[in-house]
Amino acid sequence: MTAKDFRRIALGLEDVVEGAHMFHPDFRANGKIFATIHADNAQGMVKLTPEQQERFIREHPGVFSPASGEWGRQGSTMVNFAKANEDIVGEAMTLAWQNLARQARNDSSARRVKARTIGRTRN
């Protein structure tokens, strides 16, 4: 797989836009990054949950690895394009995109609850 394939998969997801972060391409949904292409075009990153990351690393060694430091411990997962195939990257990227959608719904619900609570305390 190539960086071009990774980009095509990302942009094939609903409401995804390409931007740039730290001088390399990123892919966003609802304004939040869920995938990037490394400046070397040899690897990318998908934001998974730590549990999802663990599964992909276990099931596809050499394809997936944790990003370094705290980002990796939080689920940022590197993808080695030379060893990856589109099906497995598509699955990981779809999960990363769904995680953002889920988070946006939860954030929206929390804001509505907070607004109702604040409205009650003002009365």
Order of alpha helices (4+ residues) and beta strands (2+ residues): alpha-beta-beta-beta-beta-alpha-beta-alpha-beta-alpha
